[in-house]
Amino acid sequence: MATFTKRGASWRAQITKKIGSEVVRLSQSFNSKAQAVAWATETEAGLLGQKITGLTGRPDRRKSALLTTNDIVSRYLSEVSVAHKGARWEKIRLSGMMRDYPWLAEKEAALVTPEDVGRFRDERLGRVSSSSVLRELGLLGSVFQNALTEWRLVGSNPVRGIRKPPPSHHRETRIPPADEAVFMKAFKMDPLVRPTTYRQQVGLIFALALETAMRSGEVVGLTWDRVNLEKRYLSLEYTKNGHRREVPLSARAVMLLDLAKGLDGERVFTINSQIRDVVFRKYRPANLSHVHFHDTRHEAVFRLSKKLQVMDLARMTGHRDTKMLMDYYNPTAHELSALLD
């Protein structure tokens, strides 16, 4: 049962509960009694869930063990995440959270409170952008939601009970033709010569991304059976939003793809996303170190907006919501004024 004691300006909640042969005693202080009661109610529900379900799905490490946050994260990675397209990203993110925040990783999952998640949020905001924190909270919320609804290991999802940080301002970095030329020189990319090195392949991928607004992974993952140079289009079976789309090709895009012929019999390029990232960072011009590869998509959308109507542009880029397309449309006032003449 829970007891509440006022100590000065704060309220202390204390819970004593027997789970199997073990007596669990927990306490925490809050600014108001309402917060203390909410915490106690949620925590007792979590303890009850542990008592009813026991250690379902967990190796019998020791008979009286209670699942930690790290335990349910491990189960999520092995049972749920493996079926996701972004499994690798989820593993990196969750493993990093558990490594960098041991106080959260080692705490019993059923006893994690919104206050704990709020502490994690605040500490993360001191290290990374709010958009990154939002993605991490969404991922952590998925872990607890599975533990709640699928595995019955916790009594609530603590991520739902906190204030989410506002998203970061969208990047507006542009890559004008002059900067593109600097990149091509840095990658030793000659538009008339077939690439023979990883460095040159990355230059070709960079140029193709600027021409088509395709994401890095979409370009790197291209196979020749999906490319039709004669009819000037290519098909993407696996995209970020999970929907197949066809990408029309400009005359320059056809020329760039033609340069890649002979690198591999099946794949257009012989490198993967990890190699592309390493090579791009290594040879990126020092005076343009603020440019990320993904900025090619922003620049490409603006260039294509001069040629295509908004619905055609959205179809080409794969944006199912034209509002999201606006995040990538970042013309300067000078560029807009030129369109008025």
One Martini backbone bead per residue (centre of mass of N, CA, C, O) as a GRO file, in nm:
protein
  341
    1MET     BB    1   0.103   0.031   0.009
    2ALA     BB    2   0.031   0.380   0.032
    3THR     BB    3   0.209   0.667   0.154
    4PHE     BB    4   0.168   1.014   0.282
    5THR     BB    5   0.414   1.282   0.332
    6LYS     BB    6   0.473   1.589   0.476
    7ARG     BB    7   0.779   1.788   0.385
    8GLY     BB    8   0.723   2.079   0.396
    9ALA     BB    9   0.696   2.142   0.046
   10SER     BB   10   0.674   1.827   0.034
   11TRP     BB   11   0.595   1.499  -0.099
   12ARG     BB   12   0.587   1.164   0.032
   13ALA     BB   13   0.612   0.850  -0.127
   14GLN     BB   14   0.515   0.515  -0.008
   15ILE     BB   15   0.601   0.170  -0.093
   16THR     BB   16   0.460  -0.155   0.001
   17LYS     BB   17   0.546  -0.474  -0.156
   18LYS     BB   18   0.461  -0.806  -0.235
   19ILE     BB   19   0.675  -1.023  -0.444
   20GLY     BB   20   0.639  -1.301  -0.354
   21SER     BB   21   0.932  -1.319  -0.151
   22GLU     BB   22   0.940  -1.009  -0.205
   23VAL     BB   23   1.011  -0.686  -0.068
   24VAL     BB   24   0.893  -0.374  -0.179
   25ARG     BB   25   1.061  -0.051  -0.149
   26LEU     BB   26   0.927   0.279  -0.217
   27SER     BB   27   1.041   0.624  -0.291
   28GLN     BB   28   0.914   0.973  -0.334
   29SER     BB   29   0.940   1.313  -0.425
   30PHE     BB   30   0.712   1.603  -0.430
   31ASN     BB   31   0.542   1.907  -0.484
   32SER     BB   32   0.276   1.726  -0.476
   33LYS     BB   33   0.021   1.516  -0.400
   34ALA     BB   34  -0.077   1.449  -0.684
   35GLN     BB   35   0.195   1.339  -0.781
   36ALA     BB   36   0.225   1.119  -0.568
   37VAL     BB   37  -0.033   0.961  -0.637
   38ALA     BB   38   0.029   0.905  -0.933
   39TRP     BB   39   0.287   0.747  -0.884
   40ALA     BB   40   0.170   0.528  -0.699
   41THR     BB   41  -0.044   0.417  -0.889
   42GLU     BB   42   0.150   0.341  -1.123
   43THR     BB   43   0.348   0.164  -0.960
   44GLU     BB   44   0.146  -0.044  -0.853
   45ALA     BB   45   0.056  -0.139  -1.130
   46GLY     BB   46   0.333  -0.245  -1.212
   47LEU     BB   47   0.366  -0.448  -0.980
   48LEU     BB   48   0.116  -0.611  -1.052
   49GLY     BB   49   0.213  -0.699  -1.329
   50GLN     BB   50   0.452  -0.862  -1.220
   51LYS     BB   51   0.288  -1.058  -1.040
   52ILE     BB   52   0.114  -1.182  -1.272
   53THR     BB   53   0.345  -1.238  -1.508
   54GLY     BB   54   0.624  -1.220  -1.424
   55LEU     BB   55   0.889  -1.365  -1.649
   56THR     BB   56   0.794  -1.333  -1.929
   57GLY     BB   57   1.046  -1.394  -2.171
   58ARG     BB   58   1.264  -1.453  -1.950
   59PRO     BB   59   1.536  -1.553  -1.846
   60ASP     BB   60   1.638  -1.759  -1.570
   61ARG     BB   61   1.849  -1.593  -1.384
   62ARG     BB   62   1.650  -1.528  -1.140
   63LYS     BB   63   1.376  -1.579  -0.961
   64SER     BB   64   1.349  -1.260  -0.837
   65ALA     BB   65   1.364  -1.110  -1.090
   66LEU     BB   66   1.349  -0.789  -1.249
   67LEU     BB   67   1.277  -0.600  -1.501
   68THR     BB   68   1.450  -0.397  -1.703
   69THR     BB   69   1.494  -0.171  -1.938
   70ASN     BB   70   1.713  -0.336  -2.085
   71ASP     BB   71   1.541  -0.590  -2.117
   72ILE     BB   72   1.313  -0.468  -2.301
   73VAL     BB   73   1.502  -0.369  -2.518
   74SER     BB   74   1.617  -0.643  -2.600
   75ARG     BB   75   1.345  -0.766  -2.680
   76TYR     BB   76   1.270  -0.559  -2.893
   77LEU     BB   77   1.517  -0.611  -3.082
   78SER     BB   78   1.456  -0.931  -3.121
   79GLU     BB   79   1.122  -0.910  -3.190
   80VAL     BB   80   1.060  -0.620  -3.341
   81SER     BB   81   1.290  -0.458  -3.491
   82VAL     BB   82   1.375  -0.677  -3.709
   83ALA     BB   83   1.108  -0.589  -3.893
   84HIS     BB   84   1.244  -0.327  -3.951
   85LYS     BB   85   1.397  -0.111  -4.162
   86GLY     BB   86   1.529   0.054  -3.896
   87ALA     BB   87   1.695  -0.148  -3.712
   88ARG     BB   88   1.977  -0.026  -3.698
   89TRP     BB   89   1.896   0.245  -3.578
   90GLU     BB   90   1.753   0.135  -3.324
   91LYS     BB   91   1.999  -0.007  -3.204
   92ILE     BB   92   2.182   0.238  -3.174
   93ARG     BB   93   1.996   0.412  -2.999
   94LEU     BB   94   1.927   0.214  -2.764
   95SER     BB   95   2.215   0.139  -2.687
   96GLY     BB   96   2.300   0.428  -2.619
   97MET     BB   97   2.102   0.478  -2.391
   98MET     BB   98   2.193   0.241  -2.207
   99ARG     BB   99   2.491   0.340  -2.185
  100ASP     BB  100   2.446   0.659  -2.102
  101TYR     BB  101   2.184   0.557  -1.899
  102PRO     BB  102   2.202   0.356  -1.635
  103TRP     BB  103   1.969   0.455  -1.448
  104LEU     BB  104   1.758   0.352  -1.664
  105ALA     BB  105   1.854   0.065  -1.746
  106GLU     BB  106   1.854  -0.050  -1.427
  107LYS     BB  107   1.567  -0.001  -1.403
  108GLU     BB  108   1.270  -0.099  -1.333
  109ALA     BB  109   1.032  -0.090  -1.566
  110ALA     BB  110   0.772  -0.067  -1.373
  111LEU     BB  111   0.923   0.205  -1.224
  112VAL     BB  112   0.902   0.388  -1.450
  113THR     BB  113   0.864   0.732  -1.488
  114PRO     BB  114   0.792   1.037  -1.612
  115GLU     BB  115   1.028   1.164  -1.455
  116ASP     BB  116   1.248   0.991  -1.584
  117VAL     BB  117   1.192   1.076  -1.877
  118GLY     BB  118   1.231   1.378  -1.821
  119ARG     BB  119   1.527   1.353  -1.748
  120PHE     BB  120   1.620   1.238  -2.014
  121ARG     BB  121   1.526   1.471  -2.190
  122ASP     BB  122   1.699   1.697  -2.054
  123GLU     BB  123   1.977   1.564  -2.100
  124ARG     BB  124   1.956   1.541  -2.411
  125LEU     BB  125   1.915   1.850  -2.474
  126GLY     BB  126   2.229   1.899  -2.394
  127ARG     BB  127   2.333   1.728  -2.671
  128VAL     BB  128   2.079   1.745  -2.860
  129SER     BB  129   1.832   1.781  -3.053
  130SER     BB  130   1.491   1.789  -3.041
  131SER     BB  131   1.445   1.593  -3.278
  132SER     BB  132   1.612   1.363  -3.158
  133VAL     BB  133   1.449   1.336  -2.897
  134LEU     BB  134   1.181   1.266  -3.030
  135ARG     BB  135   1.277   1.002  -3.159
  136GLU     BB  136   1.367   0.865  -2.893
  137LEU     BB  137   1.094   0.877  -2.749
  138GLY     BB  138   0.940   0.712  -2.959
  139LEU     BB  139   1.111   0.456  -2.920
  140LEU     BB  140   1.071   0.421  -2.615
  141GLY     BB  141   0.762   0.408  -2.635
  142SER     BB  142   0.754   0.141  -2.797
  143VAL     BB  143   0.878  -0.035  -2.584
  144PHE     BB  144   0.660   0.017  -2.359
  145GLN     BB  145   0.412  -0.064  -2.528
  146ASN     BB  146   0.492  -0.359  -2.561
  147ALA     BB  147   0.518  -0.416  -2.253
  148LEU     BB  148   0.213  -0.355  -2.208
  149THR     BB  149   0.036  -0.502  -2.453
  150GLU     BB  150   0.211  -0.773  -2.514
  151TRP     BB  151   0.372  -0.858  -2.223
  152ARG     BB  152   0.279  -0.752  -1.941
  153LEU     BB  153   0.529  -0.580  -1.767
  154VAL     BB  154   0.361  -0.316  -1.744
  155GLY     BB  155   0.127  -0.055  -1.637
  156SER     BB  156   0.277   0.166  -1.825
  157ASN     BB  157   0.353   0.457  -2.029
  158PRO     BB  158   0.584   0.703  -1.946
  159VAL     BB  159   0.603   0.870  -2.217
  160ARG     BB  160   0.302   0.984  -2.212
  161GLY     BB  161   0.360   1.178  -1.936
  162ILE     BB  162   0.508   1.399  -2.121
  163ARG     BB  163   0.678   1.665  -2.239
  164LYS     BB  164   0.739   1.769  -2.554
  165PRO     BB  165   0.957   1.883  -2.759
  166PRO     BB  166   1.019   2.092  -2.989
  167PRO     BB  167   1.097   2.112  -3.296
  168SER     BB  168   1.327   2.175  -3.501
  169HIS     BB  169   1.459   2.357  -3.721
  170HIS     BB  170   1.481   2.344  -4.038
  171ARG     BB  171   1.694   2.291  -4.266
  172GLU     BB  172   1.855   2.554  -4.504
  173THR     BB  173   2.066   2.429  -4.674
  174ARG     BB  174   2.250   2.517  -4.955
  175ILE     BB  175   2.352   2.420  -5.314
  176PRO     BB  176   2.506   2.579  -5.519
  177PRO     BB  177   2.675   2.547  -5.808
  178ALA     BB  178   2.950   2.637  -5.690
  179ASP     BB  179   2.952   2.417  -5.462
  180GLU     BB  180   2.921   2.173  -5.643
  181ALA     BB  181   3.195   2.210  -5.785
  182VAL     BB  182   3.365   2.169  -5.530
  183PHE     BB  183   3.274   1.883  -5.475
  184MET     BB  184   3.365   1.755  -5.743
  185LYS     BB  185   3.663   1.818  -5.697
  186ALA     BB  186   3.696   1.665  -5.423
  187PHE     BB  187   3.591   1.384  -5.576
  188LYS     BB  188   3.706   1.364  -5.865
  189MET     BB  189   3.462   1.453  -6.063
  190ASP     BB  190   3.402   1.359  -6.392
  191PRO     BB  191   3.136   1.396  -6.621
  192LEU     BB  192   3.317   1.207  -6.852
  193VAL     BB  193   3.403   0.993  -6.624
  194ARG     BB  194   3.441   0.698  -6.497
  195PRO     BB  195   3.433   0.555  -6.205
  196THR     BB  196   3.700   0.389  -5.982
  197THR     BB  197   3.623   0.510  -5.703
  198TYR     BB  198   3.472   0.585  -5.414
  199ARG     BB  199   3.505   0.888  -5.438
  200GLN     BB  200   3.366   0.908  -5.720
  201GLN     BB  201   3.099   0.774  -5.647
  202VAL     BB  202   3.011   0.991  -5.444
  203GLY     BB  203   3.003   1.217  -5.651
  204LEU     BB  204   2.782   1.082  -5.826
  205ILE     BB  205   2.568   1.059  -5.603
  206PHE     BB  206   2.550   1.358  -5.540
  207ALA     BB  207   2.460   1.450  -5.824
  208LEU     BB  208   2.204   1.267  -5.840
  209ALA     BB  209   2.060   1.386  -5.595
  210LEU     BB  210   2.037   1.677  -5.714
  211GLU     BB  211   1.863   1.574  -5.971
  212THR     BB  212   1.625   1.382  -5.796
  213ALA     BB  213   1.580   1.384  -5.468
  214MET     BB  214   1.725   1.153  -5.355
  215ARG     BB  215   1.823   0.946  -5.133
  216SER     BB  216   2.096   0.791  -5.040
  217GLY     BB  217   1.975   0.498  -5.008
  218GLU     BB  218   1.835   0.502  -5.289
  219VAL     BB  219   2.089   0.524  -5.459
  220VAL     BB  220   2.269   0.296  -5.342
  221GLY     BB  221   2.022   0.071  -5.390
  222LEU     BB  222   2.048   0.046  -5.681
  223THR     BB  223   1.921  -0.134  -5.963
  224TRP     BB  224   1.914  -0.212  -6.297
  225ASP     BB  225   1.614  -0.333  -6.302
  226ARG     BB  226   1.507  -0.020  -6.210
  227VAL     BB  227   1.637   0.092  -6.480
  228ASN     BB  228   1.523   0.332  -6.745
  229LEU     BB  229   1.689   0.503  -6.985
  230GLU     BB  230   1.502   0.516  -7.229
  231LYS     BB  231   1.238   0.624  -7.046
  232ARG     BB  232   1.333   0.792  -6.798
  233TYR     BB  233   1.333   0.585  -6.534
  234LEU     BB  234   1.272   0.481  -6.188
  235SER     BB  235   1.243   0.230  -5.933
  236LEU     BB  236   1.108   0.230  -5.595
  237GLU     BB  237   1.044  -0.011  -5.350
  238TYR     BB  238   1.223   0.121  -5.105
  239THR     BB  239   1.110   0.351  -4.876
  240LYS     BB  240   1.067   0.546  -4.606
  241ASN     BB  241   0.731   0.528  -4.632
  242GLY     BB  242   0.679   0.236  -4.795
  243HIS     BB  243   0.650   0.352  -5.091
  244ARG     BB  244   0.619   0.326  -5.408
  245ARG     BB  245   0.830   0.477  -5.674
  246GLU     BB  246   0.869   0.699  -5.950
  247VAL     BB  247   1.158   0.838  -6.126
  248PRO     BB  248   1.230   1.086  -6.310
  249LEU     BB  249   1.461   1.167  -6.584
  250SER     BB  250   1.695   1.352  -6.675
  251ALA     BB  251   1.943   1.398  -6.892
  252ARG     BB  252   2.159   1.413  -6.667
  253ALA     BB  253   2.078   1.159  -6.510
  254VAL     BB  254   2.136   0.966  -6.741
  255MET     BB  255   2.437   1.035  -6.765
  256LEU     BB  256   2.517   0.952  -6.477
  257LEU     BB  257   2.422   0.655  -6.496
  258ASP     BB  258   2.600   0.578  -6.739
  259LEU     BB  259   2.872   0.603  -6.573
  260ALA     BB  260   2.797   0.336  -6.389
  261LYS     BB  261   2.863   0.147  -6.593
  262GLY     BB  262   3.044  -0.150  -6.482
  263LEU     BB  263   3.066  -0.171  -6.170
  264ASP     BB  264   2.803  -0.363  -6.187
  265GLY     BB  265   2.572  -0.603  -6.276
  266GLU     BB  266   2.337  -0.519  -6.055
  267ARG     BB  267   2.455  -0.275  -5.933
  268VAL     BB  268   2.520   0.055  -5.963
  269PHE     BB  269   2.670   0.043  -5.689
  270THR     BB  270   2.949  -0.065  -5.459
  271ILE     BB  271   2.823   0.086  -5.221
  272ASN     BB  272   2.728   0.182  -4.908
  273SER     BB  273   2.611   0.391  -4.668
  274GLN     BB  274   2.862   0.382  -4.485
  275ILE     BB  275   3.073   0.449  -4.697
  276ARG     BB  276   2.949   0.708  -4.798
  277ASP     BB  277   2.976   0.860  -4.527
  278VAL     BB  278   3.282   0.841  -4.487
  279VAL     BB  279   3.371   0.967  -4.759
  280PHE     BB  280   3.221   1.233  -4.738
  281ARG     BB  281   3.362   1.333  -4.475
  282LYS     BB  282   3.657   1.316  -4.578
  283TYR     BB  283   3.609   1.501  -4.868
  284ARG     BB  284   3.488   1.735  -4.758
  285PRO     BB  285   3.499   2.052  -4.770
  286ALA     BB  286   3.603   2.266  -4.529
  287ASN     BB  287   3.414   2.518  -4.625
  288LEU     BB  288   3.162   2.273  -4.628
  289SER     BB  289   3.105   2.125  -4.340
  290HIS     BB  290   2.789   2.209  -4.308
  291VAL     BB  291   2.732   1.998  -4.518
  292HIS     BB  292   2.493   1.765  -4.589
  293PHE     BB  293   2.376   1.519  -4.776
  294HIS     BB  294   2.065   1.584  -4.729
  295ASP     BB  295   2.080   1.872  -4.869
  296THR     BB  296   2.024   1.775  -5.158
  297ARG     BB  297   1.716   1.764  -5.128
  298HIS     BB  298   1.662   2.060  -5.091
  299GLU     BB  299   1.791   2.160  -5.354
  300ALA     BB  300   1.632   1.981  -5.553
  301VAL     BB  301   1.349   2.087  -5.492
  302PHE     BB  302   1.401   2.374  -5.589
  303ARG     BB  303   1.485   2.308  -5.877
  304LEU     BB  304   1.220   2.146  -5.949
  305SER     BB  305   1.010   2.383  -5.890
  306LYS     BB  306   1.077   2.522  -6.178
  307LYS     BB  307   0.940   2.260  -6.347
  308LEU     BB  308   0.719   2.177  -6.130
  309GLN     BB  309   0.444   2.098  -5.999
  310VAL     BB  310   0.354   2.023  -5.685
  311MET     BB  311   0.230   1.738  -5.744
  312ASP     BB  312   0.468   1.636  -5.915
  313LEU     BB  313   0.683   1.679  -5.702
  314ALA     BB  314   0.563   1.492  -5.483
  315ARG     BB  315   0.575   1.237  -5.658
  316MET     BB  316   0.885   1.236  -5.700
  317THR     BB  317   0.968   1.258  -5.378
  318GLY     BB  318   0.728   1.112  -5.188
  319HIS     BB  319   0.515   1.320  -5.089
  320ARG     BB  320   0.197   1.280  -4.933
  321ASP     BB  321   0.255   1.568  -4.801
  322THR     BB  322   0.277   1.899  -4.888
  323LYS     BB  323   0.369   2.014  -4.616
  324MET     BB  324   0.642   1.860  -4.608
  325LEU     BB  325   0.759   1.987  -4.866
  326MET     BB  326   0.812   2.274  -4.737
  327ASP     BB  327   1.074   2.190  -4.580
  328TYR     BB  328   1.236   2.180  -4.878
  329TYR     BB  329   1.137   2.476  -4.944
  330ASN     BB  330   1.422   2.724  -4.970
  331PRO     BB  331   1.397   3.009  -5.075
  332THR     BB  332   1.507   3.304  -5.147
  333ALA     BB  333   1.423   3.626  -5.193
  334HIS     BB  334   1.590   3.656  -5.450
  335GLU     BB  335   1.470   3.410  -5.602
  336LEU     BB  336   1.174   3.507  -5.595
  337SER     BB  337   1.212   3.779  -5.743
  338ALA     BB  338   1.297   3.647  -6.016
  339LEU     BB  339   1.006   3.512  -6.063
  340LEU     BB  340   0.846   3.794  -6.108
  341ASP     BB  341   0.970   3.869  -6.409
   0.00000   0.00000   0.00000
